[in-house]
Amino acid sequence: MTTLYGTSRSRSARCLWALEELGVKYEHVPMQTTEAKSPEHLKRNPNGHVPVLEEDGNYIWESMAINLYLAEKYGKNSLWPSDVAGHGAAYKWSFWSMTEVEPQLIAILRNRVLLPEGQRDEKAAQAAVEAIKTPLKVLDESLKGRDYLLGNTFTIADLNAAAVLSWAAMLRLDLSSTPTAQAWFQKCLGRPANQKVRTLK
Ligand SMILES: N[C@@H](CCC(=O)N[C@@H](CS)C(=O)NCC(=O)O)C(=O)O
């Protein structure tokens, strides 16, 4: 039995996207982030966060870890690369998304959307908008001459990077100065599995 805890309006969307791409049969518990610190959920994830994947009594937390695990377990002929060099590339782009891109997006999100208006700092948001240009250029250059990050096929590397970047779409960030990355991003977000996740609770 495979269960994913976490509303699609959270980082859980990344894992729901992976589950949908992989065609895994799963149960979705659309837990709100406000319930993530309940005693019951702390038993699943002592950090008090979603997403959490439960499989056969084991709990896995951290969205990127969940997705790499799912891809390796269920995606041999699809999302999971066929050789170790490909695995390395999948780890690289997943960790890059979390460390180079996500902190900037969180800074923009907090200072433009999440914090009460009086506590927002537009200078900090603007600094993050500038800072994210560097990793976006890296992405743009890496995608030149290829359809996806690892070559011709969509893999977990694309899913994880596009899923982290999806906040950029929500924040309406202008990606036009990195057009190759922008086109790849639209192509990834348009996949039916991701579109389905947008309809989930
Ligand atoms: N690095 C973790 C972050 C998890 C995380 O912060 N999740 C948020 C929702 S997007 C959450 O559970 N917030 C509830 C809380 O902190 O109380 C991951 O990628 O899974």
Ligand as a Chemical Component Dictionary entry (heavy atoms), coordinates in Angstrom:
data_LIG
# 
_chem_comp.id                   LIG 
_chem_comp.type                 NON-POLYMER 
_chem_comp.pdbx_formal_charge   0 
_chem_comp.three_letter_code    LIG 
# 
loop_
_chem_comp_atom.comp_id 
_chem_comp_atom.atom_id 
_chem_comp_atom.alt_atom_id 
_chem_comp_atom.type_symbol 
_chem_comp_atom.charge 
_chem_comp_atom.model_Cartn_x 
_chem_comp_atom.model_Cartn_y 
_chem_comp_atom.model_Cartn_z 
_chem_comp_atom.pdbx_ordinal 
LIG N1  N1  N 0 12.449 20.150 2.706 1  
LIG C1  C1  C 0 11.117 19.656 2.964 2  
LIG C2  C2  C 0 10.233 20.833 3.338 3  
LIG C3  C3  C 0 8.847  20.380 3.785 4  
LIG C4  C4  C 0 7.984  21.565 4.195 5  
LIG O1  O1  O 0 8.466  22.594 4.720 6  
LIG N2  N2  N 0 6.670  21.437 3.976 7  
LIG C5  C5  C 0 5.740  22.470 4.350 8  
LIG C6  C6  C 0 4.627  22.549 3.295 9  
LIG S1  S1  S 0 5.208  23.050 1.718 10 
LIG C7  C7  C 0 5.053  22.130 5.658 11 
LIG O2  O2  O 0 4.816  20.969 5.933 12 
LIG N3  N3  N 0 4.714  23.125 6.485 13 
LIG C8  C8  C 0 3.987  22.903 7.707 14 
LIG C9  C9  C 0 4.725  23.375 8.917 15 
LIG O3  O3  O 0 5.920  23.700 8.818 16 
LIG O4  O4  O 0 4.101  23.424 9.980 17 
LIG C10 C10 C 0 10.597 18.931 1.718 18 
LIG O5  O5  O 0 11.011 19.289 0.607 19 
LIG O6  O6  O 0 9.816  17.986 1.838 20 
# 
loop_
_chem_comp_bond.comp_id 
_chem_comp_bond.atom_id_1 
_chem_comp_bond.atom_id_2 
_chem_comp_bond.value_order 
_chem_comp_bond.pdbx_ordinal 
LIG N1  C1  SING 1  
LIG C1  C2  SING 2  
LIG C1  C10 SING 3  
LIG C2  C3  SING 4  
LIG C3  C4  SING 5  
LIG C4  O1  DOUB 6  
LIG C4  N2  SING 7  
LIG N2  C5  SING 8  
LIG C5  C6  SING 9  
LIG C5  C7  SING 10 
LIG C6  S1  SING 11 
LIG C7  O2  DOUB 12 
LIG C7  N3  SING 13 
LIG N3  C8  SING 14 
LIG C8  C9  SING 15 
LIG C9  O3  DOUB 16 
LIG C9  O4  SING 17 
LIG C10 O5  DOUB 18 
LIG C10 O6  SING 19 
# 
